[in-house]
Amino acid sequence: MTYSVVWTVSEVQHLTRIEQAAADPAAVRAAANRIDYALRRTPHEMGESRDPGYRVWYEDVLGVWYRIREDVNRVEVLAVGPARRR
């Protein structure tokens, strides 16, 4: 099954700011592309479960919080932020 992935407007804007501020903007773009690709195909297998239907996932330099809407085969990205590395 393939899901549609919807990023809120505010999170697309936030992603743009993260990319502009990053030391390696290409790494941010690549992580966003991997996130979008994986969420279209296997949203239940990515990250960790939170409240029913909600998940959090850290992919390289980005983290996302998202909701899976089974009733309409849609994944909604609700928040995005830089992943913290030590």
N, C-alpha and C positions, 0 to 999 in steps of 0.2 A: 504494500500500500504506500502511496505517496501522499504526503501532507503538503498543504500550502503553508508557507512561512511568512508571517506578517510582523514587521518591526514597527513599533509605534514611531510616530514622527519625532517625538522628543528623543527617543533612543537612537534614531538615525543621526540626529544632530549631535547627540552626545558622542556617538562613535566617530563622527567627523572631527570633533574636538580632541578626542583621544588620539586619533591618527595624526593630527597636526602637531600635537605635543610630544609624540613619541620619538625616541632616538632612532628607531627603525620603522618608519611608516609602512614599509612593504610587509613587515611581519604582522602588523595590525590588520592590514587588508587581507593577507593570507589567512589569518586566524578567523576573521569574519566570514570569509568565503568557505572555510572548512566547517564552521558552525552552521551556516545556512545550508550547506550541502547535506550534512549529517542530520540536521533536524528535519529535512524533507523526507529522509528515508528511515531513520531509526531514532526518533525522539525519546522513546522509552529506554533506550540503551545508553544514552549519554548522561553523564553527570550523576547527581544524587537526587533521590526523591525527597520532596518536602511535603507540604500539605497535599491532600489528594489532588492530582492533576498538575501540580507545580513541581518544577525541578530546577536545580542550579548546576551549572557546568562551567568548569574552567578549562579553556583550550589555549594552551601556550600563553600568550600575552593578554588574553581577554577572558572575562567571565560573563556569563549570561544567566538571567533568571527568566524562566519561561513557563507558559501554561500550555498544556495539551488539551485541545478541544476535540474529543473523539466524535461528538455529534455532527461536526462539520469538517472533519479531517483537516484541522488547522492547528498550527503551532503559533502562539503569540509571544514574541520576545518582549518582555515587560521592562527589563533593565539590562544594561550593559556597562561594564566597567573594566578598568585595567586589572589584570591579575598581578598580585604582588609576589615578587620573587625575592629570595634572600640569598 
